[in-house]
Amino acid sequence: MMMNKNKLRIINFSKLKFLIMIVTMTIVWAFAFPFIKIGLAELSFVNLTVMRFFVVCVVLLLILLFQQKGFSKLQKRDIIPIFLLGFFGVIVYHFGLNYGEQFISPAAASLIIATVPIQIIILSTIFLKENIGFKKIIGIIIALSGVVIISIWGKAGSSLHVEYISGALAVLIAATMSALYTIAGKKLLIRYSALSLTVYAMLLGSLGLIPFINSSLLSQILKMSIRGWLSIIFLGIFSTVIGYGIWYTILKIRSASEISIYLYAIPVLSTIISHFMFKEKITSMFIFGGFLVIAGLVIVNLKIKKCSNKKI
């Protein structure tokens, strides 16, 4: 009887720990989109990326220095492939996201980025010749229809404005970069853990930011307010290091398909946060487009879970 009680306590603690971690990750990733908007008020989209990854690299180097046992050894033959993977999949991703948020709302950006799993399926079908079921096709069409609606009619009074549409396209390209990162990184995951590959990709990919550093960076840094600095620190430490750290920790105990259902809360939460922080008007077309994106993701994810249950 005593043993059963102890087991129950362990299970409850594990569930509580998982819940705390998933809620923390969802919150820090949801806040990332409005904090990018805050950072863009004082930095260019390029300088915001540089400053964010300066903070990230400092923290990751300290982690590597004091926690070497948890990482796979970096092999010389993989340095260039991981650099390219990191530059396009991580740095160019943030260039696109930061550029896009100059013209579209954090809420719209979060919904477009939420299509990454769907883009992974599309790219896997094209490059890896993976089979795609009818339900997945329906889910993809519904979700991408939502993106089109958000991209064209998602903001009040911005219908068919070139800057708004270019911003939405830039974020969509960013989502594609993230999907390509996942596809291209599959071969490297044979030799590296997912966490090790992400850390090495961020560190090596950040070297690609060096040519983008210019005199405007220093002048903008000197004028930054406490609010601007807080946004950089939050994006670097919380949204990137802690957010991804939690992601790979919980992936060890739960499957990606199980976790993904919680991630649907990110664009919803980001929309609410943006509404209160920036007084952004939530239009009926934005709500409709957002509903289509999330509905499409749910349809695709339900198919994945069904398949995984069959294999078990």
C-alpha positions in Angstrom: 0.0 0.0 0.0 2.9 2.3 0.9 4.7 1.5 -2.4 1.5 2.4 -4.4 1.3 5.7 -2.6 5.0 6.5 -3.4 4.5 5.5 -7.1 1.5 7.7 -7.2 3.5 10.6 -5.8 6.2 10.1 -8.4 3.7 10.0 -11.3 1.9 13.1 -10.0 5.2 14.9 -9.6 6.2 13.9 -13.2 2.9 15.2 -14.5 3.2 18.4 -12.5 6.8 18.9 -13.7 5.7 18.3 -17.3 2.8 20.7 -16.9 5.1 23.4 -15.4 7.6 23.0 -18.2 5.1 23.0 -21.1 3.3 26.1 -19.7 6.6 27.9 -19.2 7.7 27.1 -22.8 4.3 28.2 -24.2 4.4 31.5 -22.3 8.0 32.4 -23.2 7.4 31.5 -26.9 4.1 33.4 -27.0 5.8 36.5 -25.5 8.6 36.3 -28.0 6.5 37.8 -30.8 5.4 41.0 -28.9 9.0 41.4 -27.5 10.3 41.3 -31.1 8.0 44.2 -31.8 9.4 46.1 -28.8 13.0 45.5 -29.9 12.2 46.7 -33.5 11.1 50.0 -32.1 14.8 50.7 -31.2 16.8 48.4 -33.5 16.7 47.5 -37.2 15.6 43.9 -37.9 19.3 43.0 -38.7 20.6 44.5 -35.5 17.9 42.9 -33.4 19.0 39.5 -34.8 22.6 40.3 -34.0 21.9 41.4 -30.4 19.6 38.4 -29.7 22.2 35.9 -30.8 25.0 37.7 -29.1 23.1 37.0 -25.8 22.4 33.4 -27.0 26.0 32.7 -27.9 27.3 34.0 -24.6 24.9 31.8 -22.6 25.4 28.7 -24.8 29.2 29.0 -24.6 29.0 29.2 -20.8 26.8 26.1 -20.8 29.2 24.2 -23.1 32.1 25.2 -20.8 30.5 23.9 -17.6 28.2 21.1 -18.9 30.3 19.3 -21.6 29.0 15.8 -20.7 25.5 16.4 -22.0 26.7 17.2 -25.6 27.8 15.0 -28.5 31.3 15.8 -29.7 31.5 18.1 -32.7 33.1 16.3 -35.7 35.3 18.3 -38.1 33.5 17.0 -41.2 30.2 18.4 -39.9 31.4 22.0 -39.2 30.5 23.5 -42.6 27.1 21.5 -42.9 26.1 22.6 -39.4 27.2 26.2 -40.1 25.0 26.2 -43.2 22.2 24.5 -41.3 22.4 27.1 -38.5 22.7 30.1 -40.8 19.8 29.4 -43.0 17.6 27.5 -40.5 18.2 29.7 -37.5 19.7 33.1 -38.5 17.8 33.6 -41.8 14.7 32.4 -40.0 15.0 35.3 -37.5 15.9 37.8 -40.3 12.6 36.9 -42.0 10.6 37.0 -38.7 12.1 40.3 -37.6 11.7 41.9 -41.0 8.1 40.7 -41.2 7.1 42.0 -37.8 8.0 45.5 -38.9 4.8 45.4 -41.0 2.5 42.8 -39.5 1.3 42.2 -35.9 2.9 39.8 -33.5 -0.3 37.8 -33.5 -0.3 37.4 -37.3 3.4 36.4 -37.2 2.8 33.8 -34.5 0.0 32.2 -36.6 2.1 32.1 -39.8 5.0 30.5 -37.9 2.6 27.9 -36.5 2.5 26.4 -40.0 6.0 25.1 -39.7 4.8 21.5 -39.0 2.7 21.6 -42.2 5.6 22.9 -44.2 7.7 20.1 -42.9 5.2 17.6 -44.2 5.1 19.4 -47.6 8.9 19.5 -47.9 9.2 15.8 -46.7 6.9 14.8 -49.5 9.0 16.8 -52.1 12.5 15.9 -51.0 12.2 12.7 -48.9 9.4 11.2 -51.0 7.3 10.5 -47.9 3.7 9.5 -48.4 1.0 12.0 -47.6 -2.6 11.0 -46.8 -5.8 12.5 -47.8 -6.5 14.0 -44.4 -3.1 15.6 -44.3 -3.8 17.2 -47.7 -7.1 18.6 -46.4 -5.5 19.9 -43.2 -2.7 21.6 -45.2 -5.1 23.3 -47.6 -7.3 24.6 -44.7 -4.2 25.9 -42.7 -2.6 27.6 -45.8 -6.0 29.1 -46.7 -5.9 30.7 -43.2 -2.4 32.0 -43.8 -3.6 33.7 -47.1 -6.6 35.3 -45.3 -4.3 36.6 -42.5 -1.7 37.8 -45.0 -4.2 39.8 -47.1 -7.1 40.7 -44.8 -5.8 40.1 -41.3 -5.2 43.7 -40.3 -7.8 46.4 -40.2 -7.5 48.8 -43.1 -4.4 47.0 -44.6 -6.1 45.1 -47.4 -3.7 44.4 -50.2 -1.1 46.9 -48.9 2.3 46.0 -50.3 4.3 46.4 -47.1 1.8 44.3 -45.1 1.8 41.5 -47.6 5.7 41.6 -48.0 5.9 41.3 -44.2 3.6 38.3 -44.1 5.6 36.7 -47.0 8.8 37.3 -45.1 7.5 35.5 -42.0 6.2 32.6 -44.2 9.7 32.3 -45.7 11.0 32.3 -42.1 8.7 29.4 -41.4 10.0 27.6 -44.5 13.6 28.1 -43.3 12.6 26.4 -40.0 11.0 23.5 -41.8 14.1 23.1 -44.1 16.2 23.1 -40.9 14.2 20.1 -39.6 14.4 18.2 -42.9 18.1 19.0 -43.6 19.1 18.2 -40.0 17.7 14.6 -40.2 21.0 13.1 -41.4 23.0 14.9 -38.8 20.7 13.6 -36.0 22.3 10.2 -36.6 25.5 11.5 -35.1 24.2 14.2 -32.7 21.5 14.5 -30.1 18.8 17.1 -31.1 19.9 19.4 -28.3 23.6 19.2 -29.3 22.8 19.9 -33.0 20.7 22.9 -32.1 23.3 24.4 -29.9 26.1 23.8 -32.5 23.9 25.2 -35.2 23.1 28.3 -33.3 26.8 28.9 -32.4 28.2 28.2 -35.8 25.3 29.8 -37.7 25.8 33.0 -35.6 29.2 33.4 -37.3 27.3 34.3 -40.4 26.0 37.5 -38.7 29.6 39.0 -38.6 29.3 40.5 -42.1 26.1 42.2 -41.1 27.7 44.1 -38.1 28.1 47.8 -39.0 28.3 51.2 -37.3 24.5 51.5 -37.0 24.6 48.7 -34.4 26.8 50.7 -32.0 24.8 53.9 -32.5 21.5 52.1 -31.9 22.8 50.2 -28.8 23.9 53.5 -27.2 20.4 54.9 -27.6 18.6 51.8 -26.3 16.2 52.2 -23.4 15.8 49.7 -20.5 12.7 48.5 -22.3 14.8 47.7 -25.4 17.5 45.9 -23.3 14.8 43.8 -21.5 13.4 42.7 -24.8 16.8 41.6 -26.0 17.6 39.7 -22.8 14.1 38.1 -22.8 14.4 37.0 -26.4 18.0 35.7 -26.0 17.7 33.9 -22.6 14.1 33.0 -22.2 12.6 32.6 -25.7 15.7 31.0 -27.1 17.9 29.3 -24.5 15.3 28.3 -22.0 12.5 27.8 -24.5 14.5 25.4 -26.7 16.1 23.8 -23.6 12.6 22.9 -22.2 11.5 21.7 -25.7 14.3 19.1 -26.0 13.9 18.1 -22.3 10.2 17.2 -22.7 10.9 15.5 -26.1 12.7 12.9 -24.1 9.6 11.9 -22.2 6.8 12.7 -24.7 6.5 12.5 -28.5 6.4 15.6 -30.7 2.8 14.8 -31.7 1.7 14.8 -28.0 3.4 18.1 -27.3 2.2 19.8 -30.4 -1.3 20.1 -29.2 -0.1 22.4 -26.4 1.7 24.6 -29.0 -1.6 25.6 -30.6 -2.0 27.8 -27.5 1.0 30.0 -28.6 -0.7 32.0 -31.4 -3.8 32.4 -29.3 -1.9 33.6 -26.2 0.4 35.8 -28.4 -2.8 37.4 -29.9 -4.2 38.2 -26.4 -0.8 39.6 -25.2 -0.4 41.8 -28.3 -4.0 43.1 -27.9 -3.2 44.3 -24.4 0.4 45.5 -25.0 -0.2 47.3 -28.3 -4.0 47.9 -28.3 -4.1 45.9 -31.6 -7.5 45.5 -33.1 -8.5 41.8 -33.7 -10.5 41.8 -36.9 -13.1 39.1 -37.8 -11.1 38.1 -40.8 -8.0 37.6 -38.5 -10.1 35.4 -36.2 -11.4 33.4 -39.2 -7.9 33.0 -40.7 -6.5 32.0 -37.3 -9.2 29.4 -36.8 -8.4 27.9 -40.2 -4.7 27.7 -39.4 -5.3 26.0 -36.0 -8.0 23.7 -37.4 -5.7 22.6 -40.2 -2.9 21.9 -37.8 -5.3 19.8 -35.6 -6.4 17.8 -38.6 -2.8 17.0 -39.6 -1.8 16.2 -36.1 -4.7 13.9 -35.5 -3.6 11.9 -38.5 0.0 11.7 -37.1 -1.2 10.5 -33.7 -3.4 7.9 -35.3 -0.5 6.5 -37.3 1.8 6.5 -34.3 -0.8 4.5 -32.3 -0.9 1.9 -35.1 2.9 1.4 -34.9 2.8 0.8 -31.1 
